[in-house]
Amino acid sequence: MKLPYVIDNQTHILAGILKDLLSEHTGRSLDVATAYFTVGGFGLIQEGLAALGNFRLLLGAEPTTGEQLGLRPDATVIRGLVRRDLEQLAFDEKTLRLVEDLIAYLQRESVQVRLHDKGFLHAKCWLFYSDRPGQQMLFDRFRPILAIVGSSNFTIPGLTSNRELNLAHKVLLDTTEVEDRDAAYSVSWLSDVKPSERITIANRQLLKSEVGARAIIDLENWYERQWTDGVDFKQELISLLDASKFGAKEYTPYQVYMKALYEYFRDDLGGEAPTSTRSAVNLAEFQEDAVKKARRILSRYDGVMIADSVGLGKTWIGKKLLEDFAYHMRQKALVVCPASLRDMWERELAEASISATVLSQEELGREEFEPCLWGDADIVVIDESHNFRNPNSNRYGKMESLLGSNGGKGRDAGRKKVILLTATPINNDLFDLYNQFCLITRGDRSYFASSGIGDLYRYFLKARRDSRAGDGVFALFNLLEELVIRRTRPFIRMAYPTASFRKREPDGTWAEQPVRFPDRKLKTVYYILEAAYAGIYDEVVSGIESLKLAPYNLEDYKKAGVEVDKFEAGREEALVGIFKSRYLKRFESSIEAFRISVRRALAFLKTFESYILDGRLMKSTDFHKITGFLSSEDEEDDATPSSLADEIDANEEARAFLETLGTVDAATYNLRKLHEAVQHDVEVLSDIWQRVKDIKHDKDAKLARLKDLLSKDLKGQKVLIFSYYKDTARYLYRHLGHPENPQAVAFCKKLGGINVRRMDSGADAKERLRIIEGFAPKANGKTDWAGTEKEIDVLISTDVLSEGQNLQDCGYLVNYDLHWNPTRMVQRAGRIDRIGRRTGNLGLTAQWDPLRSGEGRRQGNLFLFPGAPVRWGKNTFLEILRLERPANYRQPLHCGESDCVSERHAQNS
């Protein structure tokens, strides 16, 4: 055959040329050197190789990444490449037979394989051997007669499709190649001497062949040197093939299981390539691992949820991701967070020189907010994303509009990326999680089809059914593994026992600090409920349970024959139950909060009846708006509350608002029955009012027990006291630390002149920041405040302080009452149990509902301290999938070592 000088897989395909050469080379020898060898490459020329009398294969390796250039070669690279090739091959009969044929071929004595392990072998060549042309071959090997040298590896792409460059050399040219006018012309101008006319074609053939012969001789010498330096690799190559899915090697069930785990978590186990870009965000190792995984998830789905337990640094993970996009890639970034965290985010981003706009979630909920102003953001971080669990809220709708603006793309024309940060993704129902995921999917129910989830909505419906049936522990496992990063304290302790992070010291230097989690111990403190509420507990509970609450249940008072809206009737019935629970909840919180509720309820019921008789329907929300136009109520007034109808009629603004309210048709409702129901509630609440109006703070045993605790066990400690109700928080502050209350001043002086402050929704952002910095000066960069009059010793707060704040200077937390939603209990504990905490002990206290003692007396199980929050289950992300509220929810639970108030329990409210 006529062999071309240049083989590039375009004009000439190397695989085809090799097949032709091997078909004429039966029983002879072939030497091959290649940096990469694959089963597919063998299959292309299998028939010709099988007909050889002798075959030598020299394997090497070449750099697979830029980081390997200039480094000492790794002899394991070729092994990894062979394994990877085998793993990527489809498991079918054709491939299985091909691997079996290769193993059988390698087992021949005439086949040798060596590995060049002295350095990266980049060379690729094919050396064909034969005896003298025209004679019978007498020996296994004689002289090389043909060589192909170039860039083609022994792979399918290298032999067929890659744009390669290979040159061919021959010992003896074909007679048709001797007369080459183009070549003769190209050298004629180099010399005045002309070729002799006496040179015959046969002589010219030999003379020109000497050039190719010299190249082949040198190539043979080169190959022999490399072969001598190599190590035998034949059996190892056979073992690699036999150990693959195509081989005959048997594996134990354990090995199969470990292989399955490895394949499933391959992306998580693989490290990222090192980067030379600077970073102003210092993270602990487990946070860095979260960032790496988040990057992979973002690259695939353009969204990710970071759901680590409270206090593990989700903000810093989000900050690092923002550095990727907003700083290094110069993309437009937006952070949406609760208003209480806005200053913190702005401060942290400025410190890292990250350009991003920070908006509050409350700002998004305003009617005048224009989402299109930020519609070209490339990356959107939503902190405390569980606040976007309700798709019917204004803030959710505005967020949907913002993410959908600009065609759903950012300023760089790529799809907007969404990062969700929350420690409590599920508050009430699995669909809390679904609604947050929809901010990533933009309502596309087939968004995760590539992961086997054809319809996301139906997937969640099934998961909810399975969960309620008790079979839903793994209902969402596949989706959570795809989109969510979730680690807990027990996991961090186990997987990262030596975790540390860099922390800036007061002098401005950086120091390595180990990640520590505080030790917790449990202690229960009791108080006598009858002493607190003067023996009226049973009367209050039975009275509340008997309330009709007619203004909230109007469908039940329609006349016979009038159509009843069953859906509305069901909603109103549930609302009545909620209001009854609310009364009892405020009764549990404090006598002051309950007293205010009773007073307001009486005033509303009497005012409601005054206007319903005139055909004017007033809702409780309308009543509270109208009272805003009136002079402030004197909450300390002991007079029995009365109707505000006269005051409303006398106030121009209140009367104008009243005119906008809806009217009722007297023919629709049974007004006599409605009047009787309202009168019943007025009588019950009036009786309760008379019993509670005179209970002052000095008769409040619950408050007295708190004072006793602060005076003894918690004396000298920094204490954070949480209450669900603003009325309770203000009541506590009034009697623990208000500067205008002489008894409170004396109490503070008795404890060494402690500084007590209060925080609730009434504080503006600047005042809130000053209080936070004063209470935890070390954690918030105000170390010079520590030990001065600016430092706060006891802080009383509502849950405006339960999200995202760094209060780890504090050693003890008291839950004076329980939040409606146990996830808030998780977030409360997370304010003081956070990374960067220097002390080794932590006190978390909680109050539980009253229980009947063995003697028939009612008592409250008030404080758990210094303590551990409640733990149910294994404390993993899967635990949040158990949604059914247990029957004993209203009772104290067994406590153990955990990182939050039962994370599973926390999702069930």
N, C-alpha and C positions, 0 to 999 in steps of 0.2 A: 504494500500500500504506500501511497505517497503521503508522507507525514508533514503537516504544515509547521512552519517555524514558530508561529504565534498562535496560542490557544487561549481564547478569552471568554468562552461560553456565550459568545454572541455570533461571530462568524463561524467559529468551530466550537463544538461542545466537547469538553474533556471526557465525559463519561462515554460518549459514542466512540471517541478515538481509542480509549482504553479497551473497550470491548473488541474493536477490530484488531488491535495489537495482540490482545490475549488469545484471540481465536487463532492466530498464527504462531502462538508461543507455547503450544501444548507440550508439557513435559519439561519445560525449561524453568529458569529461575527469575524471581522478581524481588527487588528490595524497595521498600517504601519508607519514607520518613514523613511524619505529619504531626502537627501540633494538636490535632483534634480528630478523633475517629468515632464514627457512629455506626449503629446497626444498619441504618438506612443506607449509608455510603457503601457498606459491604454488600447490601442487597442489589445495588446497581450493577456490580460486576462480579456477582457471586459465581456464575457459571464459568467465567474465564479463570478466576482464582482457583476454583476446584480442579481445573485441568493442569495446573502448574506442577512441576516436579519439586520445586523448593520455593518457600516464601518467607521473607523476613520483614517484620513490621517494627519500626522504631517510633515509639510514641513520646511526645513531649507535651509541653503546655505553653500557653502564651498568656500575657496579662489579661485578666477578664474585666478589671476596673482600673480607673485612673490612679487609684491609690497604690496599685501594685507596681507601677512604673518606678524603676530605680531601687526597688526593695529587693531583699534576698528572696529568691524564688521559693515557692512552696511546692514540695513534691506531691502533696495531696490534691493539688488542683485538678490533675487529670482524672483522679479517682472520682472527685466530685462531679466533674463534667460527664463522665460515663454514667454515674448514678442518675444525674439530672436528665440525661437523654433517655434513659430507660424509664424513668418515672413519667416522662411527658408523652411517651408512645401510647397510642390507643391499644387497649387490651382486646385484640381480636385474633382470629385463627391465623390470618396471614402473617401478622407480626410474631405470633407465638412460634409458628413454623420457622420463620426467618431466624429468630434467636436460637432455636434448637439447632438449626443448620450451622450457625456461626460457632456455637459451642463445639459441635462435632468436628468442624473444620479446624478449630484451634487445637483440638486434641491430637491431631496428626503429628507424627514425628518430624515430618518435613516442614512444619510450620513453627516459626520461632517469633517471640514477641519480647521486646525489651522496652524499658522506661528510662528516658534520659532525665536523671534527677540532679544533675550538676548545675542546672540553670534553666531559664526559660528557653525552650526550643521552638523557634519561630519558623524554621526552614521546612519546606515541603518539596519532595522530589520523588521520582519514579525511575528506577534503574533496571533495565531489561538486560538479561544475560543470555549468551548463546555460544555455540561453537562457531567454527569458520563457516560462513554461508555456503550452502551447497553440500556440506558434509554431514554424515550421521553424527549426532551428539554422543560422545564417548564418556563424558563426566557429568557430575551433578552441576557443576558450575565451571565456566571457562573464562570468558571475557565479556565485559559489558559492551553492548553494541548500540544502546539507545538510552537516552535520558530525557526526562521532562522535569524542568525545574521552574518553580514560580510561587504563586500565592494560594493555590487551591488546597484546602484541607480535604481529608478523606471523609467527606460528608455529602449529603444530597445537594445542599446549596453550593458547596465548593466544587462539585463535579458537574453541576448542571446550570444553575441560575445566577449565582453571584457573578458580578462583573470582575473576573479575575484576569491575571496576566501571567501566562506560562510560556516558556521558551523551550523548544525541542532541539536536541543535539543528536547527530547520528555518526556512527563510525564510518559507514560506507554510504555515500550518496547514491541515489538512483541516477541512472544515465540521463534521464530527462531533466535532472536538476543541474547537470554539468554546464550546459550551455545556458547562461543567464545573462542576456544582453543588458538588462537594467542594472544588474550588479556590476558587470564589466564597465559600463559607462560611468557608474558612480565612483570608480577608482581610477579611471583613465586620466583624469586631470591631475592626479597626484604625482605622476612620474612621466618623464619623456620616453622611458624605455617601453617598448611594445612587447607583448608576449610573443614567444617564438612560434613560428608557423609549423615547426617540426613536432610540437607537442600534440600527441594524439589525444582523442577523447578519453581513452582508457587511462592514459597518464594523468590527464587533467582530473579525472574522477578520483584517483588516488591522492593527488596533491591537495585537492579541496577537502577530501575526507579527513586529512590529517588535522585540520582545524577542529572539527567535531570530536575527533578521537582524543585530542589533548584535553578538551573540556570534560569529556566523559572519564578519562583517566584521573583527572583531578577530583571529579565528583566521587569516583569510587574510593579514592584515598580519604576524602572527607567523610564519607559514610562509614568507612571502616573505623575511623577514629571515634566517631560518635557512638557507634555500636559497641566498641570496646569500653567506652566510658559508661554505658548504660547498665542497668540491672535487669535481671530476668523478671518479666512481668506476665508471663503466659498464664501461670496458674492463678495469679491474682485476678487477671482479667476474666478468666473462666469463672472464678468464684463470684465476681461482681455480677456477671450475667446470670449465674445460677441463683444468686441471692435475690434477684429482682422478681417482680411479679410474673415474669415469663419462665423463671427457672424451676427446678425440681426441689429446691431446699424447703424443708418443712419448718414452720415457726410455731412456737407455743402460743396458746391463747393470750398470755400476758404480753408477748411481743407484738401480737396483732393489735391488741388494745392500745399499747403504747404508740404504735405506728399511727393508729387512727387519731389518737390525741395529738400527736405531732402534726399530722396533716391538717387537723382542724385549727390548731393554734399556730400554724406555721408563720403567719404574718406577724403575730404578736411576739414570737420568739426571735424573729429576724431583726437584727439591729439596723438602725439607719446609718447611712454613710456619714462620716464625720464632716462637719461643716466649719468653714473658717470665718463665717460671719460673726460679728460681735453680738453680744447679748447683754442687756442690762437687767435681765430677769433671772434671779438665782433661784433654782428649784432643787428640792430634794429628789433623790433617785426615783422614787415611786411617782413623783409628779412629772419628771422627765419622761418616764415610760408612758404615762397617760397622754402627754403631748405627742409622742411618736405615734401612738395608736390613733389619737384624734386626727392627726394629719392624714393617715391612711383612710380613715372613715370619711373625712371631708373630701378627699380626692375622688372617692367613689360616689358618695351620696350628696355632696354639697351641704351636709348638715351632720351634726353630732350632738349628743347629750352627755354632759359631764355630770354624773349623779353621785359623786363620792359623798360619804357621810359628812355631816357638819364638822367644820373645823379642820378639814384636811387640805384646804388651800385651793378650792375650785376657782376662786378669783385669780390666783396666780397662774393657774393653768390657762384660763381664758386670756390673761394678760400676755402670756408667752405666745399664744396663737395669734393674738392681735399684733404682736411684734413681727411675726412672720409676714402678715398681709399688709398691715398699715405702715410699718417702718421699712422692712427690707424690700417689699414689693410696691410700696407707695400707693396702696389701694385706699379707697375711701371707706372708713370704718365708722360704725355706729354702735354705741352701747346703750341698752335700755335696761334700767334698774329701778328698784324702789327709790322714792325720793330721799329716804334716809341714808341711802348708800351713794348718792350722787357725788357728794364732796369727796368721799373715799376714792371712788373711781377716777375722778378728775385729778386728784392728788397722785395716785399711783401711776396713771398714764403719763402725767407731766414728768414724774421722776424718771421714767424710762424713755422719755422723748418720743412717745408714741402719739401720733396725731389721730384723734378720734373725737367725735361728738358724743356727748353723754346726755341722754334724755331720761326723764323720770317716767315710770309707768303711769303715774297719776296724770302727767301731762298728756300722754297718749289718749287717756280716757275723756279728755275735754272735747266738747263739740267743735270748738274753734280750731282744733289741731289739724294741720294740713299735712297728710302723709307724703304728698308728692314732693315736698321740700327736701326730703331725704330719700327719695325714691331711687336715686342712682348709687346708693351705698353698695359696695362690693361685699362687705362682711358685716353681719349684724350679730352682736352678742346680746343675749337676753338673760340677765341675771335674775335669779329667783323666778325661773320660767313657770313654776307651778301657778303663779298668779295669772297665767294665760290658759287656764284649764277650762274656762267657760267661754264657748264660742259666741254666746249671745251678749257678752259684755262689750261696751264701747271700745275699751282698750284692745280687745281681741280683733274687732272689726277694723280698727285703725291700723293695727299691725299687719293684718292681711292685705290691706290696701297698700301699705308701705312696701311690703315684700313683693307685691304684684306690680308695682309701678315700674315704668321703664321697660315693660315687657318681661318683668321678672329678672332683668339683668342689671348688673352694676355698671359703674362708669367705665370699667375695662372691657365691657361687652360680654363678660362671662356671667353664668348663672349666679345669683346671690347665694352666698354661703351663710348658714345660720348655725350659731353655737348656743345651745341651751345649757344653762347652769342651774342646777337645783339639787338639794339633798333630799327633798321630799316630793318626787314627781307625781305620786298618787296620794290624793287627800281623801277622796270619797269613793271613787269608782275607777275602774280600769280606763274608762274613756277620758279621764283627766289626762292620761298619758297619750291617748289617741289624739286629742285636740292639740297637744303640744307638738306631736309629730307632724300634724297637718300644716304647721308653720314651715316645715321643711318640704313636705310633699306638695304644698300649694293645692291640696284637695285632689291630687291625682291618686286614685285608689289602687292603681296598678304600679305605683312607684317602685315597689320592692319585688316586682315580678321576677327579676333575675335571681332573687334569693328564695324563690319558691312560694312567695306570698302574692297570689294573683289579685286578690281584692282585700285591701287593708281593712276596710270597714267590717266586712264579713269575718275577717280574721279576728278582730277584736270582739265581735259579737260572740263568736264561738269560745274565745278565751274567757269571756265573762260567764257564759253558761257553764263551762267546765270548772271555773273557779268556784262558782256558787254550789256546784255539785260536789265540791271537795276534791276534784281531779285536776285542778288548774295550776299546780305548782310550776309545771313547765309549759304552761299555756302560751307564754310569749317568749320562751327562751330563745328561739331562733332569731326573732326580730331584735331582742335586746342585745344579743351577741353581735349583731350587725351594726347597731347604731348607738349603743349606750356603753359608757365607761363607768363602772361602779366598783369602788373598793371601800371596805370598812376598816375600823381600827384593828379588830382581830386579824384581818387579812394582812394589814400593813405590819403588824407585830411579827407575824409568822414569815411573810415573804421578804421583808426588808428589816431584819433585826438590827442592822448597823446603819440605818438610814440617817442622814444628816443634811443640813442645809446651811447656807452662808447667811449670817445675820449682821447687820450694821451695828457696831457698838456706839455708845454715846460720843466717843472721840472721833467718830467718822471712819474708823477702820472696820475691816470685815473679819469675822471670826467664824470658824466652822463650829456648828452647834448640833449635837445629836437630837434626833426627833424622839421626844419622850411623851409618854401618855401617863397622866396622873394615876396614882393609886386611889382606890375608892373603897370606903367602908360604909356599911349601912347601920343606921340607928333610927328607931322610931320614937317619936315624942307624942304624947296624947294630951288632949284637953277635954273637959266635960262640957258637952254641948248644952245641957240643960242650964248650966251656969251662964253660958253665953247668951241664951235666948229665953231665960226666965221661965222655963217650963212650958213654952208655947209651941214647941216643935210639932207635936201631933196636930194641934189646931191649925197651924199654918199649912201643913201639908194637906190635910183633909179639905181645908177651905180652898186652896188652890186647885185641887183635883175636882172640886164641885163647880168651878166657874163655867159659865156658858159661853162667855166671850162672843156674844151675838154680833158685834160690829165686824168681826172677822169671819163670820159664818152665815152670811145673809141668805144663801141659797136654802138653808134649812128653815127659813121663816117665810117662805112663799106660801101663798094661799093654796088651798086644795084646788086642783084643776089647772093651776099655772105650771107650765113646763119648767122643769128643773134641769139646769145644765149639769149633767153628771160629772163631767170633767172638773168644772169649777167647784162643784160640791166636794169632790174628793180633795182638791187642792186646799179648800178652806178648812176641811176637817184636819188635814195635816198641819195647817197653819195654827189652828187652835192648840194642837198638841205641842207645837214648837213654843208658843207663847207660855203655856203652862210650865214647860221645862225651863224657859227663860226666867220665870219668876223664881223657881226653886234654885236655879243656878245663881242668881243674884243673892238669894237668901244664904246659899252656901258661901258666897264670896265674902259678904260682910253685911252686918245689920244696916249699915248706912246705905249701901247700894239697894238693898231690898226696900228700905223705907222710902227712898226716892222713887222706886218703881211703883210702889203702892200709891203714893201720892199722885204721881202722874197718871196712873191708870184710873183712879177715882175722878180726877179732873176731866179726863177724856170721856169717860162713860157718861158723866153728867152733862157735859157739853154736847156729846153725840145725841143724847136723848132730847136735848133742847131743840136741836135742829131737825132731827128725823121727823118730829111731829109736824114741822113746817114743810116737809117734803124735800129737805136738803140733806144729802148724804155726805157725811164727813168721815174720811178715813184717818187712821192714826197718824199717817205721814202728813196729811193735810193739817191735822191738829198741831203737830210739832212745828210746821212752817208758820202757822198762824200765830202761835205763841211767841215766835221770834219777833213779831211786830209789837208785842205787848211789853210792858215793863218786866224785868227779870223777876222770877219767882223767888221768894225768900224760903230757901230750902230748910231753914231752921224753924220756920213757923210751925207751931204745934196745932194750929187750927185745922179742923177737918176740911179737906179739899172740897171745893164746890164747882159748879158750872162756871165757865168763863164766857158764856154767851153774852152777858151784858157788857163785859170789857171788850169783846170782839166787835159788838155792834157799835160801841162808842169810839173805836179806833178806825180811822178812815182807810189806812192801808190794809188792815186785817179784814175789814168789810169788803173792800174791793177784791181781795183774794177769794173771799167766801163766795162772791158772786160767780166765780169761775168754776165752782164745784158742780158736780153732776146732781141731778134731782132724781127722786124716786117717785114712782107711781103708787099712790096709796092703795090702788086696786090690786097691786101685785103682791104686796106683803101683808102678812097678818100682824098688824101693828100692835094689837093687844098682846099677842104672844111675845113679840119683840120687846115690848115695854116690860113685861113680866121678867124676861130673861135679863134685861139690863138692870132692873131693880134688884133681882136676886144677886147679881154680881156686885152691885153697889153696897148692899147690906153685908155681904161676905167680906169685901175689901175694907169696909168701914170698921167692922169688928177687928179685922187684922190690924188696921191702922191704929186703932185705940190701944192694941197690945204692944205695938212696936214703937210708937212715936216717942215714948218716954225712956226707951233703952238708950242710955248715953254711953260714951266711951268708957267711963269708969266702971260700968257694969258688963262690958264686953269681954268675956273670958278668952275669946280667941285673940283679940288684940293684946290682952294682958299676957297671954302665953307667948306671943311674939316678943313683947318687951322683955319678958323673963329670959327668953332665949338669947336676945341681943345683949342682955346684961351679964349673962353667965357663960354659956358654951361658946357663943360667937363674939364675946367681948374682945376688942382689939383686932378683929378680923375685918377684911373688906367684904361687904355683903351686898349682893344684888337681889332685890325683892321684886318678883313679878306678880301682877294681877291682870286678869282679863278685862276688868272694868275700870274705866277712868274714875268713876265715882269712888270705888274702893281705893284706888291709888291715891287720890286726893284726901280721902279720909285718913289713910295711914300717915301720909305726910303731915297732915294737920296735927296729928297727935304724937308724931315721932320726931319731927324736926322743923316745924314751921317757926320762923323767927318771931312771929307776932303772937304765938301761943306760949305763955309763961311756963306751962307744964311741959311742953315739948322742949323748950330751951333748958329747963332744969334736967330733963331726961338726958339730953345730949351732954350737958356738963357733967352729969353723974358718970357717964361712960368715957370721960376724959376729954370732953370738948370735941366730939366727933362732928363731922360735917355731913348733914343729910340733905339730899336733893331729890326732886321728883321730875319724871319725864313722861309726857303723854302727847297726844296729838295736838295739844294746844301750843306746843313749843315750835318756834320757827326753826329753819334749817341751821342758822348760825348759832342760836342758843343751844340747839340739840348737839351740835359739834362741840361746843365749849363744855357741855356736861359730860359727853363721852370722853373727851381728852382729860377732864378733871378726874373722872372716875378711874380711867386706865391710862395714866400718863406715859408709862413705859411702853405699852403696846401701841400707842398712837404718837410717838415721837415727841413727847413733852416731858422728858425725864427731869427737867429742871423744875417742874411743878410738884414732883414727889416730895412729900414732907412739908409742903407749904400750905398756906390757907386756901390755895386754889384746888388742892386735892380733895376729892369727895370720898368719904368712908362708906356711907350707906346710900345706895341709889334705889329709889322706888320707881318702877316703870310699868307701863302697859306694854303690849306686844309691838309697839312701834320700834322697840329696840331688839326684837327677837331675830331679825334677819341681818346677816352679813357683818355685824359689828365685831371689832376686836376688843374684847374686854377681859383678856386672860390675866390681867393684873389681879382680878378678883379671885378670892379663894373659895367663896361660898355663895350658892344660889338658893333662894327660897321661893318656891311656888306657893304664894299665899292662897291661890285658888287654881283650879284646873281650867285650861282653855277648852272651848268646845271641840276644837280639832287637835287631837294628840300630836299631829305633826308639829304643831307649835311648841309642844313640850320638847321635841327633838331639837328644834331651832333655839329654844331658850338655853338648853344645856350647851349647845354649840357656841354660845357667846363666850364662855369661860374655858371650855375644854377645847383648846385650839393648838395648832402647831406654833412653836415659839414660846410656849409656856415654860417658865423656869422652875416653878415650884413642883414638888413631887406629890403633893396631896391636893385633893379637890373635894369640895363638899357640895353635893347637889341635893336639895331638899324638896319635898313635895307634900302637898296636902291631899288627902283622900276624902271621899264622902263619909258621912256619919254611919256608924254601925251600932246595932243594939248589943250591949254587953250582956254577960251571963246573968247579971242582977236585974236586967230589965231596964237599965238606964241607958240613955243614948250618949255616946261619946264620939269625938272626932279623932281620927288617926291623922294628926296634923302635919308633922314634919318627918321627912326622911333625911338624915344628915349624919356625918358628912358622907355623901352617898353615891350610890350607883343608881342610874335610871333603871327602869324596868326592862327586862329582857324576855322576849318570847322567841322561840325558834333559833335558827342558826345565825341570824344577823347577817344575811347575805341579801343581794338584790332580789333574789327570787322570793324572799319572805314577803315582799310588798304585794305579792300576787294573791295572798290569802285575804280576801276582802270582807268576809262575813264577820260582823261584829259579834263577839262571843256573848253568851247569855250573862256572864258575870262581869261585863264591862264596867259596871258601876261599882265594883268592889276592888279593894287593893289587890295587886298582883304580886306573885313571888318575884323577888328581885335577885339579880345576879350580876356578874361583871359583864358589862356591855358598854357600847359607846354612845347609846342614846336611849331615850324612853322607847322601849320596844319598837324597833323599826317596823316590824310587821304590824304591831298594834297601832303604830302611828299612822298607818295608811288606812285604817279601817273606819275612821270616823267620818 
